[in-house]
Amino acid sequence: MESLETAVVDVTRLIAASRAVRSVDLRSIRGKARARQRRMRVELESATRAYLKTLARAADGVFDEAALTKCRLAAERCMPTAIESVGELVALMDRGAGSLDGWASSRNDLWRLSHIAIHLREGAADLRDLKSKADDRDAKRVAKSLQKEVRRALVGYAHAAMRVRGGSRQSIRGAREAATDRLSSRCVDVADQLSWLEAELTPPGTLIRDGVAGPLRNLLTDWTAKQP
């Protein structure tokens, strides 16, 4: 999972860069500099979205160096201006108020969501070996729907983390709400259904049970609990 850990750090940095750019008061700059700032805002959001969608679609849930490279290339294609202005971005992050607030919490949250997404992808690939064609069709349909929800939750979390104003606690709370809003009320039941199907494999599978259903249930419990 080393490559996945690296990917989560990448995304957290993209979020921090976006928050730093958004901290710039556009009223204080003019002309080409203002236009460049606007482009960077759009590019960093697009890059983060592209990175996470590529991550969540890793072939058969295998997230290795090759998958990490695909994520990075997908992001780079979306942010030419930001790449050209990397020195400016680093300076903004160093002095930008709040750009690194909640770094550890965001990284942990993104790790949890990404971990679920990758295990779901891998577990869904294993369900191809179901003997019953009816079960196979049901598994594909249900897994595809849940994968889409988790992917949207990942992107929703990152998007909100970039845009929510206020301190780190408010930002994290807003990002978690955005993620859970994109998960249906039945998502855990759906994950349980898939875990029952994988138990019929030979030998019985446990990827979805241990890597998706349980972690997803815990995540929703943690994130929907009343915050102090």
C-alpha positions in Angstrom: 0.0 0.0 0.0 3.1 2.3 -0.2 2.0 3.7 -3.6 -1.5 4.4 -2.2 0.0 6.3 0.8 2.1 8.3 -1.7 -1.1 9.1 -3.7 -2.9 10.3 -0.6 0.0 12.7 0.1 -0.2 13.9 -3.5 -3.9 14.7 -3.2 -3.4 16.4 0.2 -0.8 18.6 -1.4 -3.1 19.5 -4.3 -5.8 20.5 -1.8 -3.3 22.6 0.2 -2.1 24.3 -3.1 -5.7 25.0 -4.1 -6.5 26.5 -0.7 -3.3 28.6 -0.9 -4.3 30.0 -4.3 -7.9 30.6 -3.1 -6.4 32.7 -0.2 -5.2 35.3 -2.7 -7.4 38.3 -2.9 -8.0 38.7 -6.6 -9.0 42.4 -6.1 -5.4 43.1 -5.2 -4.0 42.0 -8.5 -4.6 43.0 -12.1 -4.2 41.9 -15.7 -2.3 38.8 -16.6 -1.4 38.0 -13.0 -5.1 37.9 -12.1 -6.0 35.7 -15.0 -3.2 33.3 -14.1 -4.5 33.0 -10.5 -8.0 32.3 -11.9 -6.6 29.6 -14.2 -4.6 28.0 -11.4 -7.8 27.8 -9.2 -9.6 25.9 -12.0 -6.7 23.8 -12.9 -5.9 22.6 -9.4 -9.6 21.5 -8.9 -9.6 19.7 -12.2 -6.2 18.1 -11.5 -7.4 16.8 -8.1 -10.6 15.4 -9.6 -8.7 13.7 -12.4 -6.2 12.2 -9.9 -8.9 10.8 -7.7 -11.0 9.4 -10.5 -8.0 7.6 -11.9 -7.1 6.3 -8.5 -10.6 4.9 -7.9 -10.6 3.2 -11.3 -7.3 1.4 -10.8 -7.4 -1.8 -12.8 -8.7 -4.7 -10.7 -7.9 -2.6 -7.6 -4.2 -3.0 -8.1 -2.5 0.3 -7.0 1.2 0.1 -7.7 3.9 2.4 -9.1 2.3 2.2 -12.6 -1.1 3.2 -11.2 0.5 6.0 -9.3 2.2 7.3 -12.4 -1.2 7.2 -14.3 -2.7 9.3 -11.5 0.1 11.9 -11.6 0.0 12.1 -15.4 -3.8 12.6 -15.3 -3.4 15.4 -12.9 -0.5 17.0 -14.7 -2.4 17.2 -17.9 -5.0 19.3 -16.2 -2.7 21.9 -14.6 -0.1 23.4 -17.1 -0.3 26.8 -15.6 0.1 25.5 -12.0 3.1 23.4 -13.1 4.8 26.4 -14.7 4.1 28.4 -11.5 5.3 25.8 -9.0 7.7 28.3 -7.3 4.8 30.8 -6.8 2.6 28.0 -5.4 5.2 26.9 -2.9 5.6 30.5 -1.7 1.9 30.9 -1.4 1.6 27.6 0.6 4.4 28.8 2.9 2.8 32.1 3.7 -0.9 31.4 2.9 -3.1 31.4 6.0 -4.8 28.1 6.5 -3.5 26.3 3.4 -2.0 23.5 5.5 -4.6 23.6 8.3 -5.9 20.1 9.0 -3.2 18.4 6.9 -3.0 15.3 9.0 -6.7 14.9 9.4 -7.3 15.4 5.6 -4.6 12.9 4.8 -6.1 10.3 7.2 -9.6 10.9 5.8 -8.4 10.6 2.2 -6.5 7.4 3.1 -9.7 5.8 4.5 -11.8 6.7 1.5 -9.1 5.6 -1.0 -8.5 2.4 0.9 -12.2 1.6 0.6 -12.2 2.5 -3.1 -9.2 0.3 -3.9 -10.4 -2.7 -1.9 -13.9 -2.4 -3.5 -12.3 -2.4 -7.0 -10.2 -5.4 -6.2 -13.0 -7.3 -4.5 -15.3 -6.6 -7.4 -12.7 -8.1 -9.8 -12.7 -11.3 -7.8 -16.5 -11.6 -8.0 -16.0 -12.4 -11.7 -15.4 -16.0 -10.5 -18.9 -16.5 -9.2 -20.4 -19.7 -10.5 -23.9 -18.5 -10.8 -24.5 -16.2 -13.8 -27.4 -14.5 -11.9 -25.2 -13.8 -9.0 -22.5 -12.5 -11.3 -24.9 -10.1 -13.0 -26.2 -8.8 -9.6 -22.6 -8.4 -8.3 -21.5 -6.4 -11.3 -24.5 -4.1 -11.1 -24.3 -3.6 -7.4 -20.5 -3.2 -7.3 -20.6 -0.7 -10.2 -23.1 1.4 -8.3 -21.2 1.4 -5.1 -17.9 2.2 -6.9 -19.5 5.2 -8.4 -20.7 6.4 -5.0 -17.3 6.0 -3.4 -15.6 7.7 -6.3 -18.0 10.7 -5.9 -17.4 10.7 -2.2 -13.7 11.0 -2.8 -14.0 13.8 -5.3 -16.7 15.5 -3.1 -14.4 15.4 -0.1 -11.5 17.0 -2.0 -13.7 19.6 -3.6 -15.1 20.8 -0.3 -11.8 20.7 1.4 -10.5 23.2 -1.2 -13.5 25.5 -1.0 -14.8 25.5 2.6 -13.8 28.7 4.4 -12.8 28.9 8.0 -10.5 27.0 10.3 -9.3 23.5 10.0 -12.1 22.0 12.0 -14.7 23.7 9.9 -12.9 22.7 6.7 -12.7 19.0 7.8 -16.3 18.9 8.9 -17.5 20.4 5.6 -15.4 17.9 3.6 -16.7 15.0 5.5 -20.3 16.1 5.1 -19.7 16.5 1.3 -18.4 13.0 1.1 -21.2 11.4 3.2 -23.8 13.3 1.2 -22.6 11.4 -1.9 -23.0 8.0 -0.2 -26.5 6.5 -0.2 -28.3 5.5 3.0 -28.0 1.9 1.8 -24.2 1.9 0.9 -23.3 -0.3 3.9 -26.1 -2.7 3.2 -24.8 -2.9 -0.4 -21.3 -3.6 0.8 -22.6 -6.3 3.0 -24.5 -7.8 0.1 -21.2 -8.0 -1.9 -19.4 -9.5 1.0 -22.0 -12.3 1.2 -21.4 -13.0 -2.5 -17.7 -13.1 -2.1 -18.1 -15.6 0.7 -19.5 -18.0 -2.0 -16.2 -17.9 -3.9 -13.7 -20.8 -3.7 -11.9 -20.2 -1.5 -14.2 -17.7 0.2 -13.3 -14.1 -0.2 -12.9 -11.5 2.5 -11.6 -8.4 0.7 -15.0 -6.6 0.6 -15.9 -7.7 4.1 -12.7 -6.6 5.7 -11.7 -3.8 3.3 -15.0 -2.2 2.4 -18.1 -3.1 4.5 -16.4 -2.8 7.9 -14.3 0.3 7.1 -17.3 2.0 5.4 -19.5 1.3 8.4 -16.9 2.7 10.8 -16.2 5.8 8.6 -19.9 6.7 8.5 -20.2 6.3 12.2 -17.2 8.5 12.8 -18.1 11.2 10.3 -21.8 11.5 11.1 -21.3 11.7 14.9 -22.1 15.0 16.4 -19.0 17.2 16.4 -18.0 19.2 19.5 
